[in-house]
Amino acid sequence: MAEALQFGEAEQLLREASFEDYRPVWYSSNAVYLAQMCLDGQVFGAIYKPGKGERPLWDFPEGLYPREVAAYRLSQLLDWQFIPPTVLRDGPEGPGSLQLYIKHDAEEHFFVQRDRVELLPQLQRMCVFDLLANNADRKGGHCLLDEDGRIWGIDHGLCFHEQNKLRSVIWDWAGEPVSAQWVDEVAAAAPAIADDAELRELLTAREMAALTARIGRFCGSKRYPMPGSERHYPWPLV
């Protein structure tokens, strides 16, 4: 569905559609639901993450679902449209995030994708995004491959911490130079990101300052991140 719709149209559908049904995703650590949505006879799937279903974490402040929307917003500002349309919604279990469901094969995760040469540019760009967003939870199963060969990134609730929290399975190009095109795209988007009203509503002032600083450091180094001295892999890996 995301392929057939413009992202703006998909956002509007997510905001206006009604919840026809919703069922828990059993393998998630927080309360996550696969919802059946309907608007004007159009039925589609979405992932609903209500705030009240979040498990408290010692190293992240309360309220992860706005970070899902902030990550989507950042991807749009960069014009890297690999995160499914995601909006804030009040649903059956209260306020949360609602993200368009992407049909995919769960067995085709990152550790399979990285063996396909034609998919590597998408994974490399996702690696850059995770550095900018300070993603603390890039598991292999958070890289969804659709039937058209497009990789979608999901589960961005653990992003944008003001402290360095980068934990990822994508370290294949650690320290190597990044494509000049992506560096230029980040540099070109930097002013709009720093001034974006929506991001400033979703993140704290300190988190925005940290995001701006990470963008500046990346544009200076022009390299993929290196693993730090702290834990740099998520768990589980998939």
C-alpha positions in Angstrom: 0.0 0.0 0.0 2.8 2.4 0.8 4.2 1.9 -2.7 0.9 2.9 -4.3 0.2 5.9 -2.1 2.0 9.1 -1.7 3.3 9.4 1.8 1.1 12.4 2.6 -2.0 10.5 1.5 -1.0 7.6 3.7 -0.5 9.9 6.7 -4.0 11.2 6.1 -5.5 7.7 6.0 -3.7 6.8 9.2 -5.1 9.9 11.0 -8.7 9.5 9.7 -9.3 5.8 9.4 -11.3 3.9 12.1 -10.1 0.9 14.0 -12.1 -2.0 12.9 -10.1 -4.6 14.8 -6.8 -4.8 16.7 -4.9 -7.8 18.0 -1.7 -8.0 20.0 1.6 -8.9 18.4 2.7 -11.6 20.7 6.5 -11.4 20.3 6.8 -7.7 21.3 8.2 -6.6 24.7 5.8 -3.7 24.8 2.1 -3.6 24.0 2.0 -3.6 20.2 -1.1 -4.3 18.1 -1.7 -5.2 14.5 -4.8 -3.1 13.6 -7.3 -3.4 10.8 -8.1 0.1 9.7 -10.9 1.3 7.4 -11.7 4.6 5.7 -14.4 5.0 3.0 -14.3 1.3 2.3 -10.5 1.1 2.0 -9.2 -1.5 4.4 -5.5 -1.7 5.4 -3.2 -2.9 8.2 -1.3 -0.7 10.7 0.9 -1.2 13.7 -0.5 0.6 16.8 1.8 1.3 19.8 -0.1 2.9 22.7 1.9 4.8 25.3 0.2 3.0 28.2 1.5 -0.3 27.0 5.2 0.7 27.2 7.4 -1.0 29.7 9.4 1.5 31.7 13.2 1.6 30.8 15.9 2.8 33.1 17.9 4.5 30.4 15.1 6.1 28.4 12.5 8.6 29.6 8.8 7.7 29.6 7.0 8.0 26.3 8.6 6.1 23.4 5.9 6.3 20.8 6.6 10.0 19.9 10.1 8.9 18.9 8.6 6.6 16.3 6.9 9.6 14.8 10.1 11.7 15.1 12.1 9.1 13.3 9.6 9.1 10.5 9.7 12.9 10.3 13.5 12.9 10.2 13.5 10.4 7.3 11.0 12.6 5.4 13.2 15.7 6.0 16.1 13.9 4.6 14.0 12.6 1.7 15.0 9.1 2.7 11.6 7.5 2.5 12.4 4.1 4.1 10.3 4.4 7.3 6.6 3.6 6.7 4.2 6.5 7.2 3.8 7.0 11.0 1.5 9.4 12.9 0.3 10.2 16.4 -3.2 8.7 17.0 -5.6 8.2 19.8 -6.7 4.6 19.6 -8.7 2.0 21.5 -5.9 1.7 24.1 -5.2 5.5 24.3 -2.7 7.8 22.6 0.1 6.2 20.7 1.8 5.9 17.3 0.2 4.3 14.2 2.4 3.1 11.4 1.4 1.6 8.0 1.9 -2.1 8.0 4.4 -3.4 5.4 3.8 -6.8 4.0 7.1 -8.7 4.2 8.8 -12.1 4.7 10.0 -12.2 8.3 12.8 -14.7 7.3 14.3 -12.1 4.9 15.9 -10.0 7.7 19.1 -8.0 7.8 21.4 -11.0 8.1 19.9 -12.4 4.9 19.7 -9.1 3.1 23.4 -8.2 3.6 24.3 -11.2 1.4 22.5 -9.6 -1.6 24.7 -7.0 -3.3 21.8 -5.1 -4.8 20.4 -4.4 -1.4 23.6 -3.0 0.2 23.0 0.7 -0.7 19.7 0.6 1.2 21.3 -0.9 4.3 24.2 1.5 4.1 21.9 4.5 4.1 19.9 3.0 7.0 23.2 2.8 8.9 23.8 6.5 8.4 20.3 7.3 9.5 20.7 5.3 12.7 23.9 7.2 13.5 22.0 10.5 13.1 18.9 9.3 15.0 21.1 7.6 17.7 19.1 4.4 17.3 19.6 2.1 20.3 17.7 -0.8 18.8 18.5 -1.6 15.2 17.8 -5.4 15.3 18.1 -7.5 12.2 14.3 -8.0 12.2 13.7 -4.3 12.1 14.8 -4.3 8.4 11.7 -5.4 6.4 12.1 -6.5 2.8 9.0 -6.1 0.7 8.1 -8.0 -2.5 9.6 -5.2 -4.7 13.0 -5.3 -3.1 12.6 -2.3 -0.9 13.9 -2.3 2.6 11.8 -0.6 5.3 13.0 0.3 8.7 10.7 -0.1 11.7 10.8 0.1 15.5 12.4 3.5 16.3 11.1 4.0 19.8 14.6 4.0 21.2 16.0 6.9 19.2 17.1 10.4 19.9 18.6 10.0 23.4 20.8 13.0 24.2 23.6 10.5 25.2 25.3 8.2 22.8 23.2 5.0 22.6 23.9 3.7 19.2 23.2 -0.1 19.2 22.9 -1.8 15.9 23.6 -5.0 13.9 24.8 -2.9 11.0 28.5 -2.5 11.5 29.7 -4.0 8.2 31.1 -0.7 7.0 32.4 0.7 10.3 34.8 3.6 9.7 34.6 3.5 5.9 33.8 6.6 3.9 30.1 7.3 3.2 28.7 8.0 -0.2 29.2 11.7 -1.0 25.6 11.9 -2.2 24.3 11.0 1.3 26.7 13.4 3.0 25.4 16.2 0.7 21.8 15.2 1.4 22.3 15.3 5.1 24.1 18.7 4.9 21.4 20.1 2.7 18.6 19.0 5.1 20.4 20.1 8.3 18.9 23.6 8.5 15.4 22.3 8.0 15.9 19.6 10.6 17.2 22.0 13.2 14.2 24.4 12.7 11.5 21.8 12.2 8.5 22.6 14.4 7.2 19.0 14.4 10.5 17.6 15.6 10.6 20.3 18.3 7.2 19.2 19.5 8.2 15.5 19.6 11.7 15.9 21.2 13.1 17.9 24.0 15.4 20.8 23.5 18.4 18.8 24.7 17.5 16.0 22.3 17.2 18.4 19.4 20.6 19.9 20.3 22.2 16.5 20.4 20.6 15.6 17.0 22.0 18.8 15.5 25.4 18.0 17.0 25.4 14.5 15.6 24.6 15.8 12.1 27.5 18.3 12.3 29.9 15.6 13.4 28.8 13.3 10.6 29.1 16.0 8.0 32.7 16.5 9.3 33.8 12.9 9.4 31.8 11.6 6.4 32.2 8.1 7.6 30.1 5.2 8.9 30.1 5.0 12.7 32.6 2.9 14.7 31.4 0.7 17.6 32.0 2.4 20.9 33.4 1.1 24.2 29.9 0.5 25.6 27.5 -2.2 24.4 26.9 -1.6 20.8 24.6 -4.5 19.8 20.9 -4.7 20.6 19.5 -7.9 22.1 18.2 -10.1 20.7 20.0 -9.6 17.4 16.9 -10.4 15.3 
